[in-house]
């Protein structure tokens, strides 16, 4: 049960991150930026350190991921991740 829940959380996080970026790209274009948001009350240290970090839509965050839960990441960075993105426009 624990792994199923963790896998589901990771999958939803990954799809939500991708969808957020794609929606921003289609509506805001290159003017938009993305911000890493920690939602967990007990985040991993690397994610806690990134809370509020901003990068361009096509850039990666300091942990090397384009969005929370990205399939580009290792299990250490993605398993059970509850982080999200916030789109920032000027």
N, C-alpha and C positions, 0 to 999 in steps of 0.2 A: 504493500500500500504506500509506503513512504517514497519509494522510487517512482511509482506511478504519479504521485502528486508532484514530486520534484520535476519530473519530465514534463508534465503538463504545464507547470509554471514556467519552465524554460521555453517551451514551445510558444506559449501565449506571449511571453515577453519578447521573443524574437520577432514574431509576426507583427506585434503592435509597433515595435521599433521601426521595422521596414515600412509599414503602412504610414506611420507618422511622417517619415522622411519623404516618401513618395507623394503624399498629399501636399506637403509643404513645397516640394519641387514643382508640382503642377499648379499651385495657387500663388506661390510667392517667388518662385524662380531663384535666381542666384543671390537675391537680397537676404534670404533667410539664413539663419544659423541654428544650430541645435545645442541644447543644454542638457547635461546628464543630471537626472534627479534620482536621489535615493529615497525609496519608499519604505524600506524595511526598518524595523526597530533594532535589528541586529545585523547590519550589513557587514560584508567582508571588508577588511581594512582598505583594500585597493579601491573599492567603490565608494566608501565613506570619504576617502581623500579626493575623489573626483566630483563629489556633490557640487553642482553649480558650474562645473567646467563647461566652457563654450567653445565650439569649433564650427567651421563651415559645413554646409550640408554634405559635401563630398569628402570631407576630411575624416580622419579617425581620432578617437579620444586617446588620452595618454596611455591607456591599457592596450591600445592597438585595435580596438573594436570600432566599427562604424555605428553601432547602436547596442543597447543592452540586450544580452541574450543572443547576439549574432552567432551564426554557425561558424564564423571565422575564428571564434575563440575556443580556448581549452575549457575543459570541465571546471577547472579551478576558477575561471572567470565567468562562466555562464550557468552552471548548475544551480538551480534554485534562485536565480537572480530575480529580484522584484523591482528593479530600477525601471525608470521610464525616461522618455525624452520630452522636452518642452521646446517648442519652436519659438525662436526669437526673431523679430523683424524690427527694423529701424523705422 
